[in-house]
Amino acid sequence: MTRDGLFFSTQGTPGQVGRSDYNAWISAEGRFYSGAVTGFSGDLVGGVDFLIGSRMIVGALAAYNHMELSTTTTQASVNAAAVGGYFASRLDTNLYLDGYLSVAFPNYIVPGASFSATRYSASLNLTGEIERGLYRLEPFAQFKGFTEGQPAYTGTAGAVGTNDITSYTLSMGGRLTATANEGTGGIVPYVSLALDYRMISSTLAGTDTFLAPRFGVGGQMAVGRGALSLDLDTGRVRSDTTDIGGRVTYEFVF
């Protein structure tokens, strides 16, 4: 049992390109799962980045994640620390590319045993920007994936062999933002819709592929020397498991 990717989305969004020379952000997220896998997860992620010229930012991040997951046959408690790097680049006036690379070190506690693993994650996201009066449409295409190797162990259910996990997700969709309050200090709301195609393959569980929509809503407003945002979304993490979660992020300059 694993959760998708690392535990964060790339913070290098289009609005960040061309910001102050040095910026930082911190994000807290909670997520609940239902279906064949039930449970919850919590994440705390932070990063620092700087502007290169007027078209690119690069940064470093650190994250900590905790999960409690159950199926009909087992349960797992997972704690993981991660480090990585990210970037965002303005390719054209209304076209942006961002992404990240990271490595995480999850520690699993299962009935009668515990073990550690290593996970490598990556993401690339291409986003456009179309202004239409008081609205902005941001179509996007994203690829994200991870690979993880888990060692063999013996628990209360007996011996379990090594488990190599690979997953990738291809997403296409759009985000519609009401821009009337931009620059006024008011709340800037948005809605988003995407279609995810995901493949999860593991030595022990086989391969799961599915196509599912993901819906999101949120908003952002200026607070102090930065911006506070709230994001809510729901979709599927497996063909038989849905998720719903919320994230609060604060970005600031220094």
C-alpha positions, 0 to 999 in steps of 0.5 A: 500500500502506497500513496501516489507520488511524494506528498506535494504538488510542485509549487512553481506555478505560473504566477510565481515566475517573475516574483521577488528574488527570494521566496519561501512557502509552507504547506499542510495537507490532510487526505482521506481514503475510502473503498478497498483502501481506507485511512488518512494521510497528513503532509507538511512540506516547505521550500525556498526558491530564488529567481534566475533572470526574469523567466525561471525559479529554482528551489529546494524542498523538504517534506514529512508525511504520515499515513494510516491505511487499511485493507481487508487483509492488512494495515500499515502505518507509514512515516516518511521524510523527503527532500528534493528540488523544483523549478518553474520556467516561463517558456512564452508569454502565456506558457509555463513549465514546472516540475520536481525531483525528490527522494523519500525514505518511508518507514512502514509498520505492519502487523508483526514487522517494520521495514524501510524503503526508498522512493524516487518521484518526479513530475512535469507540468505544462500550463497555458494561460488565456485571459478572458475579461474577468476570468482566466483559463489555465489548461494543463498537461501533467506527468508524474510518477514514482518508483519504490523498492520494498524489502522482504520481511516476515510479519504475523501473516507470514513471509512477504517477498520483495516488492518493487512498485512503479506508478505514473499518472497522466493528467489533462485538464483546466483551471478557471479563475475569477480574477476580479479581486486580483490586486485588491486583497480579496479572495480569488476563487477557482474551480478545476477539472482534470482527467487522470490516467493512472498505472500502478504496478507492483511485484506483489499486487500486479497491475492496476490501470484506470481513468478517472476525473478529478475535481477541485475548488479553492481560493487565494488572498494576500496576507502580509508579505505573501499569499494564503491559499486553500485547495480542496480536491477529490478523485481516485488514487486506485481503481477501487479507492477514492480520495478527498483532501484539503491543503493550506499553503502560505507563500511569502517573500523575504 
